[in-house]
């Protein structure tokens, strides 16, 4: 088999999730392009129905870049989606 004839593995992106290490600083919430982040009871939470991992808006998830706690915001393996699905969701959320 030549490299071009090998089956291509699908790559999946996922929504993000905020872990229990969150200190409730709120840095992540105002910069989310999809309004997916809100204050929960003890930590901030990300709505997986709105999170696109910033696909469609930015090159990297803004919440991860703004969070002062390393590894506080990670990918959520419970919500695996292709980059195409995330881009479609972004476009649906931002219909003019």
Residue, then its C-alpha position, 0 to 999 in steps of 0.5 A: x500500500x502506498x501512503x496515499x492509499x492508506x485509510x485516513x484516521x478521522x481526527x476529532x475535536x471536542x468541547x471543553x470542560x472545566x475541572x474542579x481546579x477552577x478558582x472562579x476567577x471568571x477570566x474565561x467567561x467574557x471572551x467565549x465567542x459562543x457564550x458557552x461559559x457560565x458561572x456554576x454553583x462552585x466552578x464555571x461550567x461549559x455548555x457542550x451544546x455551545x462550545x466549538x473549541x473556538x473553531x470558527x472564531x479563533x485558532x485556539x480555545x480562548x478559555x484555555x489561553x486565559x485561565x491562570x490554572x494549568x490544565x483546569x480547562x481540558x477537552x471533554x472526551x464525552x463530547x467528541x465531534x469532528x472539526x467540521x461539526x464544530x464549525x457547523x455549530x459555530x455558524x449556526x450559533x452566529x447566524x445573522 
